[in-house]
Amino acid sequence: MLTPAQLRAARALLGIDQRTLAALAGVSLPTIQRMEAASSGYVRGVVESLTKVVEALEREGIELIKENAVSSGGGRGVRLRDPTSPTLREPARRSPDKASVA
């Protein structure tokens, strides 16, 4: 399953806009816009369109990694460690400065 955030991240890694991805996948621009519109959950839509988008991303060098799966393709990439929404995570706690040296 593909999330809207994965789709946006894949485009960012390729440096392409929604229109270019639509052309590469052979789907309409509104289809890509709808796929990316959700803030959480999985991309919903016609299976054929989703398959075309995933295949286009893979042709361009994107490896879509399932949750808790090992990436075997090598290369550079981005992975979210914590599947919890960033707004729901506790902010990193910093230890207060012990003493400032002037």
Secondary structure, DSSP 4 states (H G I P E B T S, - for coil): ---HHHHHHHHHHHT--HHHHHHHHT--HHHHHHHHH-SSS---S-HHHHHHHHHHHHHTT--PPPTTPPP-S-S-----S--S-TTTSPPPPPPPPS----
